[in-house]
Amino acid sequence: MKPLNYAILKHFTKVKESCADDVIEALKGEYGNFKALNKKAVINALMTAEANGLIEETKFDLDSNKELRVYYHANQDGIDTINKYIRD
């Protein structure tokens, strides 16, 4: 099993775009018992990945609770970098 932050990054190599809620949903089967698999920690991981140039914002909207959702995607350079350092 990969560290959670690695799994979050690898998620973006397999999807067109995702928000924190999508990431949590996708990873909860394998990482559901991890304390760090919560919205605040995942948002922090996504913002760090964006600051490091691995993913970029694509859009934002409001969820049903009127909370902001930011969507990200990995461009081809980001995907190549993630796959170079994090193997399946």
Secondary structure, DSSP 8 states (H G I E B T S, - for coil): ---HHHHHHHHTTTSS-B-HHHHHHHHHHHHTT-TT-SHHHHHHHHHHHHHTTS-EEEEEEE-TTS-EEEEEE--HHHHHHHHHHS--
